[in-house]
């Protein structure tokens, strides 16, 4: 399994608040997309993936109009 640093960004939907909730974690997984699917289990979610550079994966999870961004960076 590969080890990743994960940055999870959740936009704040409150009016006049431009801040985001940001969480940092280290995880081991062979598939970042399946890792996100597991986190969102039980929810209707649309997932898109971007590979911006070697060793990096960005996963966008859209659930009920809220798009969470997961930035995976291989350690």
PDB file with SEQRES, HELIX, SHEET and CRYST1 records, atoms N, CA, C and O in Angstrom:
SEQRES   1 A   75  UNK UNK UNK UNK UNK UNK UNK UNK UNK UNK UNK UNK UNK          
SEQRES   2 A   75  UNK UNK UNK UNK UNK UNK UNK UNK UNK UNK UNK UNK UNK          
SEQRES   3 A   75  UNK UNK UNK UNK UNK UNK UNK UNK UNK UNK UNK UNK UNK          
SEQRES   4 A   75  UNK UNK UNK UNK UNK UNK UNK UNK UNK UNK UNK UNK UNK          
SEQRES   5 A   75  UNK UNK UNK UNK UNK UNK UNK UNK UNK UNK UNK UNK UNK          
SEQRES   6 A   75  UNK UNK UNK UNK UNK UNK UNK UNK UNK UNK                      
HELIX    1 AA1 UNK A   32  UNK A   39  1                                   8    
SHEET    1 AA1 5 UNK A  20  UNK A  29  0                                        
SHEET    2 AA1 5 UNK A   2  UNK A  11 -1                                        
SHEET    3 AA1 5 UNK A  66  UNK A  74 -1                                        
SHEET    4 AA1 5 UNK A  56  UNK A  63 -1                                        
SHEET    5 AA1 5 UNK A  46  UNK A  53 -1                                        
CRYST1    1.000    1.000    1.000  90.00  90.00  90.00 P 1           1          
ATOM      1  N   UNK A   1       0.835  -1.194   0.000  1.00  0.00           N  
ATOM      2  CA  UNK A   1       0.000   0.000   0.000  1.00  0.00           C  
ATOM      3  C   UNK A   1       0.868   1.243   0.000  1.00  0.00           C  
ATOM      4  O   UNK A   1       1.965   1.265   0.560  1.00  0.00           O  
ATOM      5  N   UNK A   2       0.353   2.263  -0.636  1.00  0.00           N  
ATOM      6  CA  UNK A   2       1.046   3.538  -0.669  1.00  0.00           C  
ATOM      7  C   UNK A   2       0.574   4.409   0.492  1.00  0.00           C  
ATOM      8  O   UNK A   2      -0.571   4.313   0.934  1.00  0.00           O  
ATOM      9  N   UNK A   3       1.471   5.253   0.973  1.00  0.00           N  
ATOM     10  CA  UNK A   3       1.134   6.203   2.030  1.00  0.00           C  
ATOM     11  C   UNK A   3       0.937   7.579   1.399  1.00  0.00           C  
ATOM     12  O   UNK A   3       1.713   8.007   0.544  1.00  0.00           O  
ATOM     13  N   UNK A   4      -0.124   8.262   1.843  1.00  0.00           N  
ATOM     14  CA  UNK A   4      -0.454   9.583   1.318  1.00  0.00           C  
ATOM     15  C   UNK A   4      -0.714  10.557   2.454  1.00  0.00           C  
ATOM     16  O   UNK A   4      -1.213  10.180   3.514  1.00  0.00           O  
ATOM     17  N   UNK A   5      -0.368  11.818   2.217  1.00  0.00           N  
ATOM     18  CA  UNK A   5      -0.878  12.911   3.036  1.00  0.00           C  
ATOM     19  C   UNK A   5      -2.160  13.362   2.342  1.00  0.00           C  
ATOM     20  O   UNK A   5      -2.176  13.568   1.129  1.00  0.00           O  
ATOM     21  N   UNK A   6      -3.219  13.511   3.109  1.00  0.00           N  
ATOM     22  CA  UNK A   6      -4.502  13.908   2.539  1.00  0.00           C  
ATOM     23  C   UNK A   6      -4.927  15.242   3.139  1.00  0.00           C  
ATOM     24  O   UNK A   6      -4.936  15.422   4.357  1.00  0.00           O  
ATOM     25  N   UNK A   7      -5.279  16.170   2.255  1.00  0.00           N  
ATOM     26  CA  UNK A   7      -5.859  17.444   2.678  1.00  0.00           C  
ATOM     27  C   UNK A   7      -7.303  17.426   2.185  1.00  0.00           C  
ATOM     28  O   UNK A   7      -7.556  17.297   0.987  1.00  0.00           O  
ATOM     29  N   UNK A   8      -8.236  17.554   3.106  1.00  0.00           N  
ATOM     30  CA  UNK A   8      -9.672  17.534   2.775  1.00  0.00           C  
ATOM     31  C   UNK A   8     -10.232  18.935   2.988  1.00  0.00           C  
ATOM     32  O   UNK A   8     -10.163  19.484   4.088  1.00  0.00           O  
ATOM     33  N   UNK A   9     -10.786  19.506   1.920  1.00  0.00           N  
ATOM     34  CA  UNK A   9     -11.369  20.847   1.998  1.00  0.00           C  
ATOM     35  C   UNK A   9     -12.884  20.753   1.821  1.00  0.00           C  
ATOM     36  O   UNK A   9     -13.375  20.156   0.863  1.00  0.00           O  
ATOM     37  N   UNK A  10     -13.604  21.347   2.754  1.00  0.00           N  
ATOM     38  CA  UNK A  10     -15.062  21.382   2.684  1.00  0.00           C  
ATOM     39  C   UNK A  10     -15.478  22.846   2.699  1.00  0.00           C  
ATOM     40  O   UNK A  10     -15.199  23.558   3.664  1.00  0.00           O  
ATOM     41  N   UNK A  11     -16.147  23.308   1.634  1.00  0.00           N  
ATOM     42  CA  UNK A  11     -16.546  24.721   1.609  1.00  0.00           C  
ATOM     43  C   UNK A  11     -17.610  25.012   2.658  1.00  0.00           C  
ATOM     44  O   UNK A  11     -18.453  24.169   2.965  1.00  0.00           O  
ATOM     45  N   UNK A  12     -17.554  26.214   3.198  1.00  0.00           N  
ATOM     46  CA  UNK A  12     -18.549  26.663   4.160  1.00  0.00           C  
ATOM     47  C   UNK A  12     -19.671  27.330   3.374  1.00  0.00           C  
ATOM     48  O   UNK A  12     -19.429  28.297   2.652  1.00  0.00           O  
ATOM     49  N   UNK A  13     -20.886  26.830   3.504  1.00  0.00           N  
ATOM     50  CA  UNK A  13     -22.005  27.343   2.722  1.00  0.00           C  
ATOM     51  C   UNK A  13     -22.743  28.502   3.382  1.00  0.00           C  
ATOM     52  O   UNK A  13     -23.759  28.964   2.863  1.00  0.00           O  
ATOM     53  N   UNK A  14     -22.243  28.973   4.519  1.00  0.00           N  
ATOM     54  CA  UNK A  14     -22.871  30.107   5.193  1.00  0.00           C  
ATOM     55  C   UNK A  14     -22.637  31.387   4.389  1.00  0.00           C  
ATOM     56  O   UNK A  14     -21.557  31.593   3.837  1.00  0.00           O  
ATOM     57  N   UNK A  15     -23.632  32.220   4.331  1.00  0.00           N  
ATOM     58  CA  UNK A  15     -23.530  33.476   3.588  1.00  0.00           C  
ATOM     59  C   UNK A  15     -22.415  34.350   4.162  1.00  0.00           C  
ATOM     60  O   UNK A  15     -22.209  34.391   5.375  1.00  0.00           O  
ATOM     61  N   UNK A  16     -21.701  35.047   3.281  1.00  0.00           N  
ATOM     62  CA  UNK A  16     -20.633  35.983   3.646  1.00  0.00           C  
ATOM     63  C   UNK A  16     -19.458  35.327   4.362  1.00  0.00           C  
ATOM     64  O   UNK A  16     -18.675  36.020   5.011  1.00  0.00           O  
ATOM     65  N   UNK A  17     -19.316  34.014   4.259  1.00  0.00           N  
ATOM     66  CA  UNK A  17     -18.194  33.327   4.884  1.00  0.00           C  
ATOM     67  C   UNK A  17     -17.414  32.611   3.785  1.00  0.00           C  
ATOM     68  O   UNK A  17     -17.902  31.637   3.212  1.00  0.00           O  
ATOM     69  N   UNK A  18     -16.222  33.083   3.494  1.00  0.00           N  
ATOM     70  CA  UNK A  18     -15.409  32.515   2.422  1.00  0.00           C  
ATOM     71  C   UNK A  18     -14.444  31.442   2.918  1.00  0.00           C  
ATOM     72  O   UNK A  18     -13.687  30.879   2.128  1.00  0.00           O  
ATOM     73  N   UNK A  19     -14.464  31.158   4.197  1.00  0.00           N  
ATOM     74  CA  UNK A  19     -13.538  30.180   4.763  1.00  0.00           C  
ATOM     75  C   UNK A  19     -13.967  28.762   4.418  1.00  0.00           C  
ATOM     76  O   UNK A  19     -15.125  28.514   4.082  1.00  0.00           O  
ATOM     77  N   UNK A  20     -13.024  27.843   4.505  1.00  0.00           N  
ATOM     78  CA  UNK A  20     -13.289  26.421   4.297  1.00  0.00           C  
ATOM     79  C   UNK A  20     -12.860  25.670   5.539  1.00  0.00           C  
ATOM     80  O   UNK A  20     -11.987  26.116   6.284  1.00  0.00           O  
ATOM     81  N   UNK A  21     -13.487  24.521   5.751  1.00  0.00           N  
ATOM     82  CA  UNK A  21     -13.002  23.608   6.779  1.00  0.00           C  
ATOM     83  C   UNK A  21     -11.902  22.794   6.105  1.00  0.00           C  
ATOM     84  O   UNK A  21     -12.109  22.248   5.021  1.00  0.00           O  
ATOM     85  N   UNK A  22     -10.741  22.710   6.736  1.00  0.00           N  
ATOM     86  CA  UNK A  22      -9.613  21.992   6.163  1.00  0.00           C  
ATOM     87  C   UNK A  22      -9.102  20.990   7.191  1.00  0.00           C  
ATOM     88  O   UNK A  22      -8.851  21.331   8.347  1.00  0.00           O  
ATOM     89  N   UNK A  23      -8.954  19.739   6.740  1.00  0.00           N  
ATOM     90  CA  UNK A  23      -8.485  18.660   7.602  1.00  0.00           C  
ATOM     91  C   UNK A  23      -7.268  18.003   6.964  1.00  0.00           C  
ATOM     92  O   UNK A  23      -7.219  17.839   5.745  1.00  0.00           O  
ATOM     93  N   UNK A  24      -6.288  17.627   7.777  1.00  0.00           N  
ATOM     94  CA  UNK A  24      -5.071  16.968   7.312  1.00  0.00           C  
ATOM     95  C   UNK A  24      -4.995  15.581   7.934  1.00  0.00           C  
ATOM     96  O   UNK A  24      -5.352  15.394   9.097  1.00  0.00           O  
ATOM     97  N   UNK A  25      -4.528  14.608   7.151  1.00  0.00           N  
ATOM     98  CA  UNK A  25      -4.412  13.244   7.657  1.00  0.00           C  
ATOM     99  C   UNK A  25      -3.362  12.503   6.838  1.00  0.00           C  
ATOM    100  O   UNK A  25      -3.032  12.913   5.725  1.00  0.00           O  
ATOM    101  N   UNK A  26      -2.842  11.423   7.386  1.00  0.00           N  
ATOM    102  CA  UNK A  26      -1.981  10.507   6.645  1.00  0.00           C  
ATOM    103  C   UNK A  26      -2.707   9.183   6.565  1.00  0.00           C  
ATOM    104  O   UNK A  26      -3.178   8.669   7.580  1.00  0.00           O  
ATOM    105  N   UNK A  27      -2.805   8.617   5.349  1.00  0.00           N  
ATOM    106  CA  UNK A  27      -3.523   7.360   5.151  1.00  0.00           C  
ATOM    107  C   UNK A  27      -2.689   6.427   4.287  1.00  0.00           C  
ATOM    108  O   UNK A  27      -1.790   6.858   3.565  1.00  0.00           O  
ATOM    109  N   UNK A  28      -3.008   5.140   4.376  1.00  0.00           N  
ATOM    110  CA  UNK A  28      -2.420   4.131   3.503  1.00  0.00           C  
ATOM    111  C   UNK A  28      -3.537   3.536   2.679  1.00  0.00           C  
ATOM    112  O   UNK A  28      -4.525   3.045   3.226  1.00  0.00           O  
ATOM    113  N   UNK A  29      -3.389   3.577   1.354  1.00  0.00           N  
ATOM    114  CA  UNK A  29      -4.393   3.029   0.451  1.00  0.00           C  
ATOM    115  C   UNK A  29      -3.753   2.743  -0.899  1.00  0.00           C  
ATOM    116  O   UNK A  29      -2.780   3.392  -1.283  1.00  0.00           O  
ATOM    117  N   UNK A  30      -4.296   1.780  -1.609  1.00  0.00           N  
ATOM    118  CA  UNK A  30      -3.858   1.510  -2.967  1.00  0.00           C  
ATOM    119  C   UNK A  30      -4.688   2.290  -3.977  1.00  0.00           C  
ATOM    120  O   UNK A  30      -4.291   2.429  -5.134  1.00  0.00           O  
ATOM    121  N   UNK A  31      -5.845   2.804  -3.542  1.00  0.00           N  
ATOM    122  CA  UNK A  31      -6.753   3.488  -4.461  1.00  0.00           C  
ATOM    123  C   UNK A  31      -7.412   4.675  -3.760  1.00  0.00           C  
ATOM    124  O   UNK A  31      -8.369   4.490  -3.008  1.00  0.00           O  
ATOM    125  N   UNK A  32      -6.911   5.896  -3.995  1.00  0.00           N  
ATOM    126  CA  UNK A  32      -7.492   7.075  -3.346  1.00  0.00           C  
ATOM    127  C   UNK A  32      -8.986   7.259  -3.637  1.00  0.00           C  
ATOM    128  O   UNK A  32      -9.730   7.722  -2.773  1.00  0.00           O  
ATOM    129  N   UNK A  33      -9.426   6.903  -4.839  1.00  0.00           N  
ATOM    130  CA  UNK A  33     -10.839   7.066  -5.190  1.00  0.00           C  
ATOM    131  C   UNK A  33     -11.708   6.151  -4.324  1.00  0.00           C  
ATOM    132  O   UNK A  33     -12.744   6.580  -3.815  1.00  0.00           O  
ATOM    133  N   UNK A  34     -11.299   4.914  -4.159  1.00  0.00           N  
ATOM    134  CA  UNK A  34     -12.066   3.990  -3.310  1.00  0.00           C  
ATOM    135  C   UNK A  34     -12.016   4.422  -1.847  1.00  0.00           C  
ATOM    136  O   UNK A  34     -12.975   4.209  -1.105  1.00  0.00           O  
ATOM    137  N   UNK A  35     -10.914   5.022  -1.431  1.00  0.00           N  
ATOM    138  CA  UNK A  35     -10.817   5.545  -0.069  1.00  0.00           C  
ATOM    139  C   UNK A  35     -11.893   6.616   0.156  1.00  0.00           C  
ATOM    140  O   UNK A  35     -12.574   6.614   1.181  1.00  0.00           O  
ATOM    141  N   UNK A  36     -12.038   7.532  -0.815  1.00  0.00           N  
ATOM    142  CA  UNK A  36     -13.047   8.584  -0.699  1.00  0.00           C  
ATOM    143  C   UNK A  36     -14.448   7.975  -0.739  1.00  0.00           C  
ATOM    144  O   UNK A  36     -15.316   8.370   0.039  1.00  0.00           O  
ATOM    145  N   UNK A  37     -14.673   7.017  -1.639  1.00  0.00           N  
ATOM    146  CA  UNK A  37     -15.989   6.345  -1.697  1.00  0.00           C  
ATOM    147  C   UNK A  37     -16.340   5.730  -0.343  1.00  0.00           C  
ATOM    148  O   UNK A  37     -17.489   5.800   0.094  1.00  0.00           O  
ATOM    149  N   UNK A  38     -15.359   5.135   0.313  1.00  0.00           N  
ATOM    150  CA  UNK A  38     -15.583   4.550   1.637  1.00  0.00           C  
ATOM    151  C   UNK A  38     -15.943   5.601   2.675  1.00  0.00           C  
ATOM    152  O   UNK A  38     -16.784   5.361   3.541  1.00  0.00           O  
ATOM    153  N   UNK A  39     -15.308   6.770   2.589  1.00  0.00           N  
ATOM    154  CA  UNK A  39     -15.621   7.859   3.526  1.00  0.00           C  
ATOM    155  C   UNK A  39     -17.032   8.382   3.317  1.00  0.00           C  
ATOM    156  O   UNK A  39     -17.684   8.821   4.264  1.00  0.00           O  
ATOM    157  N   UNK A  40     -17.505   8.335   2.066  1.00  0.00           N  
ATOM    158  CA  UNK A  40     -18.817   8.889   1.719  1.00  0.00           C  
ATOM    159  C   UNK A  40     -19.896   7.796   1.653  1.00  0.00           C  
ATOM    160  O   UNK A  40     -20.976   8.026   1.106  1.00  0.00           O  
ATOM    161  N   UNK A  41     -19.612   6.634   2.196  1.00  0.00           N  
ATOM    162  CA  UNK A  41     -20.554   5.512   2.137  1.00  0.00           C  
ATOM    163  C   UNK A  41     -21.911   5.906   2.698  1.00  0.00           C  
ATOM    164  O   UNK A  41     -22.003   6.589   3.718  1.00  0.00           O  
ATOM    165  N   UNK A  42     -22.962   5.465   2.017  1.00  0.00           N  
ATOM    166  CA  UNK A  42     -24.319   5.757   2.459  1.00  0.00           C  
ATOM    167  C   UNK A  42     -24.878   7.049   1.892  1.00  0.00           C  
ATOM    168  O   UNK A  42     -26.046   7.367   2.115  1.00  0.00           O  
ATOM    169  N   UNK A  43     -24.063   7.797   1.165  1.00  0.00           N  
ATOM    170  CA  UNK A  43     -24.506   9.059   0.572  1.00  0.00           C  
ATOM    171  C   UNK A  43     -24.502   8.927  -0.940  1.00  0.00           C  
ATOM    172  O   UNK A  43     -23.698   8.185  -1.505  1.00  0.00           O  
ATOM    173  N   UNK A  44     -25.390   9.639  -1.583  1.00  0.00           N  
ATOM    174  CA  UNK A  44     -25.367   9.724  -3.035  1.00  0.00           C  
ATOM    175  C   UNK A  44     -24.252  10.692  -3.405  1.00  0.00           C  
ATOM    176  O   UNK A  44     -24.298  11.867  -3.041  1.00  0.00           O  
ATOM    177  N   UNK A  45     -23.256  10.203  -4.124  1.00  0.00           N  
ATOM    178  CA  UNK A  45     -22.078  11.032  -4.397  1.00  0.00           C  
ATOM    179  C   UNK A  45     -21.621  10.846  -5.841  1.00  0.00           C  
ATOM    180  O   UNK A  45     -21.636   9.741  -6.383  1.00  0.00           O  
ATOM    181  N   UNK A  46     -21.214  11.965  -6.447  1.00  0.00           N  
ATOM    182  CA  UNK A  46     -20.622  11.953  -7.785  1.00  0.00           C  
ATOM    183  C   UNK A  46     -19.146  12.293  -7.620  1.00  0.00           C  
ATOM    184  O   UNK A  46     -18.803  13.319  -7.033  1.00  0.00           O  
ATOM    185  N   UNK A  47     -18.276  11.434  -8.133  1.00  0.00           N  
ATOM    186  CA  UNK A  47     -16.840  11.610  -7.936  1.00  0.00           C  
ATOM    187  C   UNK A  47     -16.157  11.890  -9.265  1.00  0.00           C  
ATOM    188  O   UNK A  47     -16.413  11.222 -10.267  1.00  0.00           O  
ATOM    189  N   UNK A  48     -15.274  12.899  -9.253  1.00  0.00           N  
ATOM    190  CA  UNK A  48     -14.404  13.174 -10.391  1.00  0.00           C  
ATOM    191  C   UNK A  48     -12.965  13.184  -9.888  1.00  0.00           C  
ATOM    192  O   UNK A  48     -12.701  13.494  -8.726  1.00  0.00           O  
ATOM    193  N   UNK A  49     -12.042  12.841 -10.778  1.00  0.00           N  
ATOM    194  CA  UNK A  49     -10.642  12.673 -10.383  1.00  0.00           C  
ATOM    195  C   UNK A  49      -9.739  13.455 -11.322  1.00  0.00           C  
ATOM    196  O   UNK A  49      -9.997  13.544 -12.522  1.00  0.00           O  
ATOM    197  N   UNK A  50      -8.679  14.019 -10.763  1.00  0.00           N  
ATOM    198  CA  UNK A  50      -7.663  14.730 -11.534  1.00  0.00           C  
ATOM    199  C   UNK A  50      -6.297  14.233 -11.071  1.00  0.00           C  
ATOM    200  O   UNK A  50      -6.091  13.982  -9.883  1.00  0.00           O  
ATOM    201  N   UNK A  51      -5.371  14.093 -12.007  1.00  0.00           N  
ATOM    202  CA  UNK A  51      -4.003  13.673 -11.698  1.00  0.00           C  
ATOM    203  C   UNK A  51      -3.060  14.805 -12.104  1.00  0.00           C  
ATOM    204  O   UNK A  51      -2.506  14.776 -13.203  1.00  0.00           O  
ATOM    205  N   UNK A  52      -2.866  15.809 -11.229  1.00  0.00           N  
ATOM    206  CA  UNK A  52      -2.110  17.007 -11.603  1.00  0.00           C  
ATOM    207  C   UNK A  52      -0.610  16.789 -11.786  1.00  0.00           C  
ATOM    208  O   UNK A  52       0.035  17.537 -12.521  1.00  0.00           O  
ATOM    209  N   UNK A  53      -0.041  15.768 -11.123  1.00  0.00           N  
ATOM    210  CA  UNK A  53       1.397  15.510 -11.211  1.00  0.00           C  
ATOM    211  C   UNK A  53       1.661  14.089 -10.723  1.00  0.00           C  
ATOM    212  O   UNK A  53       0.812  13.505 -10.051  1.00  0.00           O  
ATOM    213  N   UNK A  54       2.812  13.529 -11.045  1.00  0.00           N  
ATOM    214  CA  UNK A  54       3.130  12.193 -10.525  1.00  0.00           C  
ATOM    215  C   UNK A  54       3.091  12.179  -8.994  1.00  0.00           C  
ATOM    216  O   UNK A  54       3.637  13.068  -8.341  1.00  0.00           O  
ATOM    217  N   UNK A  55       2.442  11.165  -8.437  1.00  0.00           N  
ATOM    218  CA  UNK A  55       2.351  11.050  -6.980  1.00  0.00           C  
ATOM    219  C   UNK A  55       1.278  11.903  -6.349  1.00  0.00           C  
ATOM    220  O   UNK A  55       1.189  11.983  -5.124  1.00  0.00           O  
ATOM    221  N   UNK A  56       0.452  12.550  -7.176  1.00  0.00           N  
ATOM    222  CA  UNK A  56      -0.618  13.404  -6.654  1.00  0.00           C  
ATOM    223  C   UNK A  56      -1.938  13.043  -7.309  1.00  0.00           C  
ATOM    224  O   UNK A  56      -2.007  12.810  -8.516  1.00  0.00           O  
ATOM    225  N   UNK A  57      -2.979  12.999  -6.500  1.00  0.00           N  
ATOM    226  CA  UNK A  57      -4.325  12.711  -6.980  1.00  0.00           C  
ATOM    227  C   UNK A  57      -5.276  13.682  -6.298  1.00  0.00           C  
ATOM    228  O   UNK A  57      -5.219  13.855  -5.080  1.00  0.00           O  
ATOM    229  N   UNK A  58      -6.150  14.317  -7.071  1.00  0.00           N  
ATOM    230  CA  UNK A  58      -7.177  15.196  -6.510  1.00  0.00           C  
ATOM    231  C   UNK A  58      -8.521  14.554  -6.801  1.00  0.00           C  
ATOM    232  O   UNK A  58      -8.852  14.281  -7.955  1.00  0.00           O  
ATOM    233  N   UNK A  59      -9.297  14.314  -5.744  1.00  0.00           N  
ATOM    234  CA  UNK A  59     -10.616  13.697  -5.875  1.00  0.00           C  
ATOM    235  C   UNK A  59     -11.653  14.714  -5.418  1.00  0.00           C  
ATOM    236  O   UNK A  59     -11.543  15.280  -4.330  1.00  0.00           O  
ATOM    237  N   UNK A  60     -12.664  14.942  -6.261  1.00  0.00           N  
ATOM    238  CA  UNK A  60     -13.769  15.837  -5.935  1.00  0.00           C  
ATOM    239  C   UNK A  60     -15.006  14.980  -5.687  1.00  0.00           C  
ATOM    240  O   UNK A  60     -15.383  14.179  -6.542  1.00  0.00           O  
ATOM    241  N   UNK A  61     -15.636  15.140  -4.535  1.00  0.00           N  
ATOM    242  CA  UNK A  61     -16.827  14.377  -4.190  1.00  0.00           C  
ATOM    243  C   UNK A  61     -17.999  15.341  -4.033  1.00  0.00           C  
ATOM    244  O   UNK A  61     -18.037  16.143  -3.099  1.00  0.00           O  
ATOM    245  N   UNK A  62     -18.950  15.252  -4.956  1.00  0.00           N  
ATOM    246  CA  UNK A  62     -20.127  16.123  -4.947  1.00  0.00           C  
ATOM    247  C   UNK A  62     -21.288  15.349  -4.337  1.00  0.00           C  
ATOM    248  O   UNK A  62     -21.756  14.361  -4.902  1.00  0.00           O  
ATOM    249  N   UNK A  63     -21.741  15.806  -3.188  1.00  0.00           N  
ATOM    250  CA  UNK A  63     -22.864  15.181  -2.499  1.00  0.00           C  
ATOM    251  C   UNK A  63     -23.849  16.270  -2.098  1.00  0.00           C  
ATOM    252  O   UNK A  63     -23.529  17.149  -1.298  1.00  0.00           O  
ATOM    253  N   UNK A  64     -25.043  16.201  -2.660  1.00  0.00           N  
ATOM    254  CA  UNK A  64     -26.109  17.164  -2.358  1.00  0.00           C  
ATOM    255  C   UNK A  64     -25.682  18.608  -2.633  1.00  0.00           C  
ATOM    256  O   UNK A  64     -26.075  19.525  -1.912  1.00  0.00           O  
ATOM    257  N   UNK A  65     -24.871  18.802  -3.684  1.00  0.00           N  
ATOM    258  CA  UNK A  65     -24.467  20.147  -4.064  1.00  0.00           C  
ATOM    259  C   UNK A  65     -23.246  20.676  -3.339  1.00  0.00           C  
ATOM    260  O   UNK A  65     -22.767  21.759  -3.675  1.00  0.00           O  
ATOM    261  N   UNK A  66     -22.731  19.965  -2.372  1.00  0.00           N  
ATOM    262  CA  UNK A  66     -21.515  20.358  -1.671  1.00  0.00           C  
ATOM    263  C   UNK A  66     -20.357  19.551  -2.241  1.00  0.00           C  
ATOM    264  O   UNK A  66     -20.377  18.321  -2.208  1.00  0.00           O  
ATOM    265  N   UNK A  67     -19.350  20.241  -2.761  1.00  0.00           N  
ATOM    266  CA  UNK A  67     -18.205  19.569  -3.360  1.00  0.00           C  
ATOM    267  C   UNK A  67     -17.035  19.592  -2.382  1.00  0.00           C  
ATOM    268  O   UNK A  67     -16.499  20.649  -2.053  1.00  0.00           O  
ATOM    269  N   UNK A  68     -16.655  18.403  -1.929  1.00  0.00           N  
ATOM    270  CA  UNK A  68     -15.487  18.275  -1.065  1.00  0.00           C  
ATOM    271  C   UNK A  68     -14.292  17.931  -1.943  1.00  0.00           C  
ATOM    272  O   UNK A  68     -14.406  17.169  -2.904  1.00  0.00           O  
ATOM    273  N   UNK A  69     -13.157  18.501  -1.598  1.00  0.00           N  
ATOM    274  CA  UNK A  69     -11.930  18.291  -2.365  1.00  0.00           C  
ATOM    275  C   UNK A  69     -10.937  17.526  -1.495  1.00  0.00           C  
ATOM    276  O   UNK A  69     -10.634  17.933  -0.373  1.00  0.00           O  
ATOM    277  N   UNK A  70     -10.436  16.411  -2.027  1.00  0.00           N  
ATOM    278  CA  UNK A  70      -9.450  15.587  -1.341  1.00  0.00           C  
ATOM    279  C   UNK A  70      -8.153  15.634  -2.143  1.00  0.00           C  
ATOM    280  O   UNK A  70      -8.121  15.191  -3.291  1.00  0.00           O  
ATOM    281  N   UNK A  71      -7.083  16.167  -1.551  1.00  0.00           N  
ATOM    282  CA  UNK A  71      -5.790  16.259  -2.212  1.00  0.00           C  
ATOM    283  C   UNK A  71      -4.875  15.176  -1.632  1.00  0.00           C  
ATOM    284  O   UNK A  71      -4.482  15.253  -0.468  1.00  0.00           O  
ATOM    285  N   UNK A  72      -4.542  14.182  -2.432  1.00  0.00           N  
ATOM    286  CA  UNK A  72      -3.665  13.090  -2.017  1.00  0.00           C  
ATOM    287  C   UNK A  72      -2.265  13.357  -2.552  1.00  0.00           C  
ATOM    288  O   UNK A  72      -2.085  13.544  -3.755  1.00  0.00           O  
ATOM    289  N   UNK A  73      -1.277  13.377  -1.671  1.00  0.00           N  
ATOM    290  CA  UNK A  73       0.128  13.543  -2.066  1.00  0.00           C  
ATOM    291  C   UNK A  73       0.888  12.354  -1.515  1.00  0.00           C  
ATOM    292  O   UNK A  73       0.905  12.116  -0.307  1.00  0.00           O  
ATOM    293  N   UNK A  74       1.524  11.600  -2.426  1.00  0.00           N  
ATOM    294  CA  UNK A  74       2.261  10.408  -2.005  1.00  0.00           C  
ATOM    295  C   UNK A  74       3.445  10.802  -1.133  1.00  0.00           C  
ATOM    296  O   UNK A  74       4.174  11.748  -1.430  1.00  0.00           O  
ATOM    297  N   UNK A  75       3.617  10.048  -0.050  1.00  0.00           N  
ATOM    298  CA  UNK A  75       4.742  10.316   0.866  1.00  0.00           C  
ATOM    299  C   UNK A  75       5.954   9.511   0.455  1.00  0.00           C  
ATOM    300  O   UNK A  75       7.000   9.598   1.098  1.00  0.00           O  
TER     301      UNK A  75                                                      
END                                                                             
